[in-house]
Amino acid sequence: MIRFYFHPTPNPAKVALFLEETGLPYEALPVDTSKGEQHKPAFRALNPNGKVPAIVDTDGPGGKEARVFDSSAILLYLGDKTGQFIGAPEDRPELLSWLLFIASGLGPFSGQAVHFQFAAPEGLDYARNRYRREAERHYQVLEGHLAGRNFIVGGSYTIADMSAWGWVDRASRVFKGEADPLAAFPNVSRWFKGIDARPAVVRARAVGKDHAFKKEVDEETRRALFPSNYPASRSGTR
């Protein structure tokens, strides 16, 4: 059994997609990041970085319980555990390269573009421009790579596609104000539509729909999501 700790955001969505594609038995455990549940000691024991997703595999290596955090690490772990969606052995170098491209580039710059366009105070035009343009640059890298390709790595659907799908699914927020956020990236658009049409995507999107996550953006939410904006006082409290 996989215990899957999630919030309906891009990185957990990737893991939900893998779980639904493979049919691995799992229990979805909501972590309401807008309420700060990711900072509670019980969750920090699973992920010291206080981020979702995280999993606990009750049947880990040697039959022992294992924790895994960070979406890329989880995808690699589950891919290796099941032998599914990891491509051919000769694809491994490319698979690792594109997973880390998404983990260190496309994902973080997309996330910061969303933050500065939707959550940051006014007067930060340099930061808004910086992160949006860098997100566009990463999309353009993926656009060029997908020319003549149906999948990111090799000739089959892999965890690299799942990882990119999680973020490209939020392109309308990354490219705020665009009527068609993927119009400038036709190869990415074609690829995304192919992944998005998979039946497992529908099931992955349904994960957590039965849980009432907090929607209101108030002071509690801002402190929970952006704790570094609220440095600890001398007493050690926030």
URJO-V883631 format. One record per run of one state. SS is the DSSP state (~ for helix, > for strand, _ for the rest). FROM is the first residue (numbers start at 1). LEN is the number of residues. Records with the same first field share a line. If there is no record, write none. Layout:
SS: FROM-LEN ; FROM-LEN
This chain:
_: 1-1 ; 7-3 ; 23-3 ; 31-2 ; 36-1 ; 40-1 ; 45-9 ; 58-3 ; 64-2 ; 70-1 ; 83-6 ; 119-6 ; 146-13 ; 169-2 ; 175-11 ; 197-2 ; 207-12 ; 226-1 ; 230-9
>: 2-5 ; 26-5 ; 54-4 ; 66-4
~: 10-13 ; 33-3 ; 37-3 ; 41-4 ; 61-3 ; 71-12 ; 89-30 ; 125-21 ; 159-10 ; 171-4 ; 186-11 ; 199-8 ; 219-7 ; 227-3
